[in-house]
Amino acid sequence: MSKNETLLLIAAVGVAAVLLRRFFIVRREAERKTTERSTRREAERIAAEQETRREAERIAAEEEARREAERIAAEEEARREAERIAAEEVFRQEAEDAQRQVSAAVAPAVVAQAKPPELTVVMVADDSKVVRVKTGRLLTAHKYQVLMAEDGLDAARQIENALPDVLITDVDMPGLDGFQLVARLRGNPRTVDLPIIMVTSDNDVLRSEAAASGVNVVLGKPYPEEQLISHIQRLVTSRSGG
C-alpha cells in the first residue's frame, strides 16, 4: 500500500471515528431527552393523581363536615322543639290548674246568676204568622233573642243546627204538630232537657197529655203576657242552676 493510500485510510478511519463518536453523542442526547420527557410526564401524572386525590379528600372532608353540622343543627332543633313542647305543656297545665281554681272560686256566683235575657234565645213555633209576630214583639220588648219557626218541622230542623234556651210551641200545626215535636225533642239526648212551653186551648185533656209528654209549662189560650215572661225567666234560671 502506498503512502497516500495509507494516509487516506488513516483519514477515513479518523473521519469514521469522529462520525461514530458524534452518532453516539447524538443518540445519548436523544435518549437523555426521551428519559427526561418520560420522567417529567410520570412526575406530572403522579402530581396530577396526587392533586386529584387531595381534591377528592378535601371534598369528602367538606361533605363530612357539612353532614356533621346538619346533624348537630338537627339535634339542636329537636332539643329546642322538645323544650318548647315541654314548656307549652307546663304552661297549659298551669293555665288549666289556674282556670280550675278560678272556676271553683267563682262557681257559686256563676250558678246563682241567671242567664240574662240578652243572651237567652227563645224559639217560637206556630203556624200563625199573627201569633209569631205578637209573641216575638213581646219577647223582644223584654230583650230576649227570638227565633221563629213556621211549624213543628221547621222548628225541628232549626233546633238541629242551633239549640235555643227555651221553646214555645203551639199544638195544632201542619206537618209536625206540637206533641210530635215534643216527642222528637225528648227522644234526642241533645234536646231531652230543653225547656218547653206549650200553648194549648183551655182543655184539661190536652193539658194532661202535654204534661205527660214532657212539656215543662202548659199555658191556656189566652194567657197573660207577664205570665209567659215569668215562666221563661224561671225555666232559664232553673236550667242554669240558680
Backbone torsions as a table, in degrees:
resi	resn	phi	psi	omega
1	MET	NA	136.6	-177.3
2	SER	-78.1	167.7	-179.3
3	LYS	-64.0	-38.2	-178.4
4	ASN	-68.0	-39.8	179.4
5	GLU	-65.6	-37.0	178.3
6	THR	-63.4	-42.3	-179.2
7	LEU	-65.4	-41.2	179.3
8	LEU	-64.2	-39.6	178.5
9	LEU	-63.3	-43.5	179.4
10	ILE	-61.9	-42.4	-178.9
11	ALA	-64.3	-40.9	-178.9
12	ALA	-66.1	-41.3	177.7
13	VAL	-62.5	-38.2	-180.0
14	GLY	-65.5	-43.6	179.3
15	VAL	-63.9	-41.4	179.7
16	ALA	-62.8	-39.5	179.6
17	ALA	-64.2	-41.5	179.4
18	VAL	-63.7	-44.6	-179.5
19	LEU	-64.5	-40.5	179.1
20	LEU	-64.1	-41.8	179.5
21	ARG	-62.7	-42.5	-179.5
22	ARG	-65.5	-36.6	178.8
23	PHE	-61.2	-46.7	179.3
24	PHE	-64.0	-38.0	178.6
25	ILE	-63.9	-45.0	179.9
26	VAL	-62.9	-41.7	-179.3
27	ARG	-65.3	-43.9	178.6
28	ARG	-61.6	-38.0	179.5
29	GLU	-66.2	-40.3	178.6
30	ALA	-65.3	-42.4	178.5
31	GLU	-63.9	-38.4	179.9
32	ARG	-63.8	-44.3	-179.1
33	LYS	-65.8	-39.7	178.3
34	THR	-62.4	-43.1	178.6
35	THR	-62.8	-42.2	179.7
36	GLU	-63.4	-41.2	179.1
37	ARG	-64.0	-43.0	178.9
38	SER	-62.6	-43.6	179.4
39	THR	-63.2	-41.8	-179.3
40	ARG	-65.1	-43.7	179.0
41	ARG	-62.6	-41.3	179.2
42	GLU	-63.4	-42.6	178.6
43	ALA	-63.3	-42.1	178.6
44	GLU	-64.3	-39.6	178.5
45	ARG	-62.9	-46.5	179.9
46	ILE	-62.7	-41.9	179.4
47	ALA	-63.5	-40.7	179.5
48	ALA	-65.2	-42.2	178.0
49	GLU	-62.4	-42.6	178.7
50	GLN	-63.3	-40.9	179.0
51	GLU	-65.6	-41.0	177.4
52	THR	-62.9	-42.1	179.0
53	ARG	-64.6	-43.7	178.9
54	ARG	-63.3	-39.6	179.5
55	GLU	-65.7	-41.6	178.3
56	ALA	-64.2	-40.6	178.2
57	GLU	-65.4	-38.5	179.3
58	ARG	-65.1	-44.1	-179.8
59	ILE	-64.6	-42.1	179.0
60	ALA	-63.0	-40.2	179.4
61	ALA	-65.8	-41.3	178.7
62	GLU	-65.1	-41.0	179.3
63	GLU	-64.3	-42.2	177.5
64	GLU	-63.5	-41.0	178.6
65	ALA	-65.1	-38.7	179.0
66	ARG	-64.8	-45.3	178.9
67	ARG	-62.5	-39.5	178.9
68	GLU	-65.2	-41.7	178.0
69	ALA	-63.5	-41.2	178.5
70	GLU	-65.2	-39.3	178.7
71	ARG	-63.4	-45.2	179.7
72	ILE	-63.6	-42.1	179.5
73	ALA	-63.8	-40.6	179.3
74	ALA	-65.0	-41.8	178.2
75	GLU	-63.7	-39.0	179.5
76	GLU	-67.3	-41.7	178.6
77	GLU	-63.7	-42.4	178.7
78	ALA	-63.7	-39.0	179.1
79	ARG	-64.9	-44.7	178.9
80	ARG	-63.4	-40.3	179.8
81	GLU	-65.0	-40.2	178.1
82	ALA	-64.3	-40.5	178.2
83	GLU	-65.6	-39.0	179.8
84	ARG	-64.5	-44.7	179.9
85	ILE	-63.2	-41.9	179.2
86	ALA	-63.3	-41.8	179.5
87	ALA	-65.2	-41.3	178.3
88	GLU	-64.1	-38.7	179.1
89	GLU	-64.9	-42.3	177.4
90	VAL	-62.5	-45.3	179.8
91	PHE	-61.9	-41.8	179.7
92	ARG	-63.5	-44.1	180.0
93	GLN	-63.8	-42.0	178.3
94	GLU	-63.6	-41.1	179.4
95	ALA	-64.5	-41.4	178.7
96	GLU	-64.7	-41.1	177.9
97	ASP	-62.7	-43.6	179.9
98	ALA	-64.4	-40.3	179.6
99	GLN	-65.2	-40.5	177.8
100	ARG	-63.2	-40.6	179.0
101	GLN	-64.1	-42.6	179.2
102	VAL	-65.4	-42.6	179.9
103	SER	-62.8	-40.1	179.4
104	ALA	-66.0	-35.8	-177.7
105	ALA	-72.5	-37.7	-175.0
106	VAL	-100.4	-1.7	-177.0
107	ALA	-53.9	-46.8	-179.9
108	PRO	-58.5	-40.8	-179.3
109	ALA	-67.3	-39.8	-179.3
110	VAL	-66.2	-41.5	179.8
111	VAL	-64.5	-37.6	-175.3
112	ALA	-75.6	-18.6	-176.3
113	GLN	-92.7	123.2	179.6
114	ALA	-74.6	155.1	177.9
115	LYS	-67.5	128.9	-177.1
116	PRO	-70.3	155.0	180.0
117	PRO	-56.7	-36.3	-178.0
118	GLU	-59.9	-24.8	-179.6
119	LEU	-106.4	6.2	-177.4
120	THR	-101.4	126.1	-179.3
121	VAL	-103.3	123.1	179.2
122	VAL	-115.9	126.4	176.3
123	MET	-99.6	136.4	177.0
124	VAL	-113.5	115.4	179.2
125	ALA	-109.2	109.7	-178.6
126	ASP	-158.9	136.3	-179.3
127	ASP	-79.0	-5.2	178.5
128	SER	-93.9	118.2	178.8
129	LYS	-63.3	-36.3	179.9
130	VAL	-61.2	-44.8	179.6
131	VAL	-64.9	-42.5	-179.7
132	ARG	-61.4	-45.8	-179.2
133	VAL	-64.4	-45.0	-178.3
134	LYS	-63.9	-46.9	-179.8
135	THR	-66.9	-38.5	179.0
136	GLY	-62.5	-40.8	178.5
137	ARG	-63.8	-41.4	179.2
138	LEU	-61.2	-47.1	-178.9
139	LEU	-65.8	-41.4	179.2
140	THR	-63.5	-37.2	178.4
141	ALA	-62.2	-27.9	177.3
142	HIS	-96.4	15.6	172.0
143	LYS	72.0	17.8	175.8
144	TYR	-80.0	150.9	170.2
145	GLN	-83.0	134.7	-171.0
146	VAL	-121.0	135.0	170.6
147	LEU	-116.9	138.7	-179.0
148	MET	-110.2	136.8	173.9
149	ALA	-128.4	132.4	-174.3
150	GLU	-76.7	-19.1	177.2
151	ASP	-164.5	-176.1	-177.2
152	GLY	-64.9	-38.4	-179.5
153	LEU	-66.3	-41.4	177.1
154	ASP	-62.7	-40.8	178.3
155	ALA	-62.4	-44.2	-179.4
156	ALA	-61.8	-42.3	179.3
157	ARG	-63.1	-45.5	-178.5
158	GLN	-64.7	-39.8	-178.2
159	ILE	-66.7	-29.2	176.1
160	GLU	-62.1	-32.5	-178.5
161	ASN	-90.3	-35.5	-177.9
162	ALA	-148.1	122.6	-175.7
163	LEU	-86.5	120.0	176.4
164	PRO	-76.7	172.6	176.9
165	ASP	-85.2	-31.3	-179.9
166	VAL	-144.5	143.6	175.1
167	LEU	-116.6	129.0	171.6
168	ILE	-110.8	120.3	-174.8
169	THR	-130.8	145.8	172.4
170	ASP	-83.6	171.9	178.4
171	VAL	-94.7	-56.8	-175.1
172	ASP	-84.5	104.8	177.8
173	MET	-142.6	146.0	179.8
174	PRO	-72.6	155.9	175.8
175	GLY	81.2	-64.4	-179.5
176	LEU	-142.5	107.9	-176.0
177	ASP	-78.6	179.2	-175.1
178	GLY	-60.3	-42.4	-178.9
179	PHE	-68.0	-39.0	177.3
180	GLN	-65.8	-38.1	177.4
181	LEU	-63.6	-45.1	179.1
182	VAL	-61.8	-43.0	-179.7
183	ALA	-61.4	-41.1	179.2
184	ARG	-65.4	-42.5	-179.0
185	LEU	-68.5	-40.3	-179.4
186	ARG	-72.8	-20.1	177.8
187	GLY	-87.8	-0.2	179.9
188	ASN	-108.9	123.2	-179.0
189	PRO	-56.2	-28.9	-177.4
190	ARG	-72.7	-29.0	-175.2
191	THR	-118.7	10.3	-175.4
192	VAL	-62.4	-29.1	-178.3
193	ASP	-102.1	9.3	-179.0
194	LEU	-63.7	123.5	177.5
195	PRO	-63.5	129.7	-177.1
196	ILE	-126.6	128.7	173.2
197	ILE	-111.1	122.5	-179.4
198	MET	-109.3	133.0	178.8
199	VAL	-104.3	118.9	-177.7
200	THR	-129.9	172.3	171.1
201	SER	-70.8	159.9	-176.6
202	ASP	-73.5	81.0	-174.5
203	ASN	-135.8	123.1	-176.3
204	ASP	-63.7	-34.9	-179.9
205	VAL	-65.4	-45.7	179.1
206	LEU	-65.1	-38.6	178.6
207	ARG	-61.8	-44.8	179.9
208	SER	-65.5	-41.5	179.7
209	GLU	-65.1	-39.3	179.8
210	ALA	-65.0	-44.8	179.8
211	ALA	-62.7	-39.7	-178.8
212	ALA	-69.0	-28.3	-177.5
213	SER	-79.0	-11.0	178.6
214	GLY	110.9	11.2	177.1
215	VAL	-72.1	136.2	-178.0
216	ASN	-77.6	-41.3	-177.3
217	VAL	-136.7	135.1	176.0
218	VAL	-115.6	122.1	178.7
219	LEU	-113.6	132.4	176.8
220	GLY	-87.6	150.5	178.5
221	LYS	-88.9	135.7	-11.0
222	PRO	-81.1	162.0	-179.9
223	TYR	-126.8	152.5	175.9
224	PRO	-66.7	134.1	-176.8
225	GLU	-60.1	-41.4	-179.2
226	GLU	-64.7	-26.5	177.6
227	GLN	-67.2	-39.9	177.7
228	LEU	-62.9	-46.1	-179.8
229	ILE	-62.0	-40.3	179.9
230	SER	-63.4	-43.0	178.6
231	HIS	-64.1	-41.2	178.5
232	ILE	-60.7	-47.2	179.8
233	GLN	-59.4	-43.0	-179.0
234	ARG	-65.8	-43.3	-179.2
235	LEU	-65.4	-40.8	179.9
236	VAL	-67.2	-42.0	179.3
237	THR	-65.1	-42.8	-179.7
238	SER	-63.9	-38.6	-178.5
239	ARG	-70.3	-32.0	179.5
240	SER	-81.7	-4.1	174.8
241	GLY	95.6	5.9	-178.5
242	GLY	-80.9	NA	NA
